[in-house]
Amino acid sequence: KTMKPSPFLFLKNTNTREIYKTFSHFKHRFTDGNAVSEMLYGIKHVIEKYGSLYRCFMSGFNNNDDIILPALNAFVNELTSFYDVRQNSLLPSPEKGSAIKRLNLFLRWMVRYDEVDPGGWEGIPASKLVIPLDTHMHKIGLLLKLTERKQANLQTALEITYAFRKIIPEDPVRYDFALTRMGIRKELDFHEFIR
C-alpha cells in the first residue's frame, strides 16, 4: 500500500497498525520503518488535533522569540507526545543539542519562497530560521571563519546563523543551498574559491 492519492488522505484513512505494517520493511541508511511509522503516527495525531502541521507549529510560535527554536521544540514535542519514544532520528528535539538539520531544512523549505524553497507557511519571518547544518556547511563555516567550533551541533548552527545574520539579517539561511552545494561538489575546490 502506498500513500496515494496523497499523504494527508493516507494518514486520515489509515489506522496506526496499518501505518506500521505499510512501512515495516522500509530501510534507508540509518532510518528504519519503525522510525518512519512513529513520525507518521505523530503527524496523524497532530492533524487530528490541530487540522494541519502548520497550525500545530503556529500554536508554539511567538514572534517575540529571537530565533525559531522555541516553536520548533514545541512542534517536536507535539509530534512525539502521542507515542512513547526515547529518540527518533527523524524528530530530534532541539533541547538535546544536535544540529537538527532535517527540521531546519524543512522549515527553510516551508518558510522561504524562491526558486529553491516552495514556501507556504506564512507569518514566520525568514530572519528567525536556523541554518540547516551538515558536514558540508560546517566545513564551509570553518573555511569562511563563521565558526571555530569543531562539532557540527546546534551551537555551531546558531553561531553560523548569527554570522550570516550580520550579512543579511532578514534571511540568514538565504545562501544555504548554494554554499552547501559547493561543499558537496567534489570538482569544486572551495579553498581556491575563498582565496
C-alpha positions in Angstrom: 0.0 0.0 0.0 1.3 3.4 -0.9 0.5 6.9 0.3 -1.6 7.6 -2.8 -3.5 9.7 -3.7 -1.9 12.0 -1.0 0.0 11.6 2.3 -2.8 13.6 4.0 -5.5 11.2 2.9 -3.3 8.2 3.6 -2.9 9.3 7.2 -6.5 10.3 7.6 -7.8 6.9 6.4 -5.2 4.5 7.8 -5.1 3.2 11.3 -1.9 3.0 13.4 -1.4 -0.7 12.9 -1.7 -0.4 9.1 0.8 2.5 9.1 3.4 0.3 10.9 2.6 -2.6 8.6 3.0 -0.5 5.5 6.5 0.7 6.5 7.7 -2.5 8.2 10.2 -3.3 5.5 11.4 0.2 4.9 15.1 0.9 5.3 17.2 3.9 4.2 20.6 4.5 5.6 20.1 4.8 9.4 16.3 5.1 9.2 14.0 2.1 9.5 10.3 1.6 9.1 9.7 2.0 12.8 11.1 5.5 12.9 9.0 6.5 9.8 5.9 4.9 11.3 6.4 6.8 14.6 6.8 10.1 12.8 3.7 9.4 10.6 1.7 8.3 13.7 2.7 11.6 15.4 1.7 13.6 12.2 -1.6 11.8 12.0 -2.5 12.8 15.6 -1.3 16.3 15.2 -3.5 16.7 12.1 -6.4 15.3 14.0 -5.8 17.7 16.9 -4.8 20.9 15.0 -6.1 20.3 11.5 -2.6 20.8 10.0 1.1 20.7 10.7 1.2 24.4 10.1 -1.5 25.2 12.8 0.4 22.9 15.2 3.6 24.8 14.6 2.0 28.2 14.9 0.5 27.2 18.2 4.0 27.3 19.7 5.3 30.2 17.6 5.9 33.6 19.3 7.0 36.5 17.1 8.9 37.9 20.1 11.4 35.0 20.1 14.7 35.9 18.5 15.0 32.5 16.8 12.7 29.7 15.7 13.9 27.1 18.2 11.2 27.5 20.9 8.5 27.0 18.3 10.4 24.1 16.8 10.8 22.5 20.2 7.1 22.8 20.9 6.3 21.3 17.5 8.6 18.3 18.0 7.1 17.8 21.5 3.6 17.7 19.9 4.7 15.3 17.2 6.2 12.9 19.7 3.7 13.2 22.5 1.4 10.6 21.1 3.8 7.7 21.5 6.4 6.5 24.0 9.7 7.2 22.3 13.1 7.9 23.7 14.6 9.1 20.4 13.5 9.2 16.8 16.2 10.3 14.4 13.6 11.9 12.2 12.2 14.1 15.0 15.2 15.1 17.2 14.5 17.6 20.0 16.3 20.9 19.8 16.7 20.6 23.6 19.1 17.7 23.1 21.7 19.9 21.2 22.0 18.1 17.9 22.1 20.2 14.8 18.6 19.1 13.8 19.5 19.6 10.2 16.4 18.0 8.7 14.0 20.0 10.8 15.8 23.3 10.0 15.8 22.3 6.3 12.1 21.5 6.5 11.4 25.0 7.9 13.6 26.6 5.3 11.5 24.9 2.6 8.2 25.9 4.3 9.0 29.5 5.3 11.1 30.8 2.4 9.7 31.2 -1.1 12.0 31.5 -4.1 13.4 29.3 -6.9 14.6 26.7 -4.4 12.1 26.8 -1.5 8.4 26.4 -2.2 7.1 28.3 0.9 3.6 28.1 2.1 3.9 28.7 5.9 3.1 32.4 6.1 3.6 34.5 9.1 7.0 33.2 10.1 9.8 35.6 9.3 12.8 34.0 7.5 15.0 36.1 9.9 14.2 33.6 12.6 15.4 30.5 10.7 18.5 28.5 11.6 21.0 27.2 9.1 20.5 23.5 8.3 23.9 22.4 9.4 25.5 19.3 7.9 29.2 18.4 7.4 29.4 20.4 4.2 28.0 23.6 5.7 30.2 23.1 8.8 33.3 22.8 6.6 32.3 25.9 4.7 31.6 27.7 8.0 35.1 26.9 9.2 36.7 27.9 6.0 34.8 31.3 6.0 35.6 31.7 9.7 32.0 31.9 10.6 32.7 29.5 13.4 35.7 27.8 15.0 33.6 25.1 16.7 34.8 21.6 15.8 31.4 19.8 16.3 28.6 20.2 13.9 25.9 20.6 16.6 23.2 23.1 17.4 25.5 25.7 19.0 27.6 25.6 15.8 24.5 26.0 13.6 23.5 29.0 15.7 26.9 30.5 15.5 26.9 30.3 11.7 23.4 31.6 11.6 24.2 34.6 13.6 27.3 35.3 11.4 25.0 35.2 8.3 22.6 37.5 10.2 25.3 40.1 10.2 25.4 40.0 6.4 21.7 39.6 5.7 19.6 40.0 8.9 16.2 39.4 7.2 17.2 36.0 5.7 20.3 34.3 7.3 19.7 31.0 5.5 19.5 32.5 2.1 22.8 31.1 0.9 22.4 27.7 2.5 21.6 25.9 -0.8 24.3 27.5 -2.9 27.1 27.1 -0.2 26.1 23.6 0.7 26.2 22.5 -3.0 29.7 23.9 -3.2 30.7 21.8 -0.2 29.2 18.7 -1.8 30.5 19.0 -5.3 33.9 17.3 -5.4 35.1 19.0 -8.6 35.0 22.4 -6.9 38.0 23.5 -4.9 36.3 25.7 -2.2 39.7 26.6 -0.8 40.6 28.2 -4.1 37.3 29.9 -4.3 37.7 31.8 -1.0 41.3 32.9 -1.6 
